[in-house]
Amino acid sequence: MVDTALSAYGAIDILVVASGTNEVAPIVDMEPTQFRKVMLANVDGAWLISRAVGKVMIEQGRGGKVVFTSSARGKLGHPAGYSAYCTSKAATDGLTKALGCEWGKYGVTVNAIAPTVFRSPLTAWMFEDDDHAKSVRAGFLSRVPVGRLGEPEDLAGPLLFLCSAASDFHTGHIVYADGGYTAG
């Protein structure tokens, strides 16, 4: 993938890692293979691509931008079987901070966007009209000060900021795109 990008564009200046999957089950019922599936997708993949792209950015000698997709669940727990997901996103936050410190001297900034519930293939069921989805959605909405769940467009501003020169003095930060969810 890195070789293909370099061949096509001659350099890599921005890496956005938007991986995310979940296996919902109480920890006592979750199989280790389910936990590993979440960690492989959400942590290992981000670490591996960062390693490959970071090496290129450092060798290029002109800095770069890395943006991970974390989650409010990296900061907050969840009572409904999210032990693997919360753990994986907390690891994403740790990777963001570690690489932000490690690569700052090369002009490579590393930050993360941490949304709460956004419309996506992973959360599509929460936007449906059945009673279970309505109940779960109402629970989230009771904690979101802006009174709605996130839409993909709500991620555009933070992503543009973190990928632009406007964020050159920001590294190792977790930007919560959550309508105030983690504020309260």
Secondary structure by P-SEA (a helix, b strand, c coil): caaaaaaacccccbbbbbcccccccccccccaaaaaaaaaaccaaaaaaaaaaaaaaaaacccbbbbbbbcccccccccccaaaaaaaaaaaaaaaaaaaaacccccbbbbbbbbcccccccccccccccaaaaaaaaaaaaacccccccccccaaaaaaaaacccccccccbbbbcccccccc
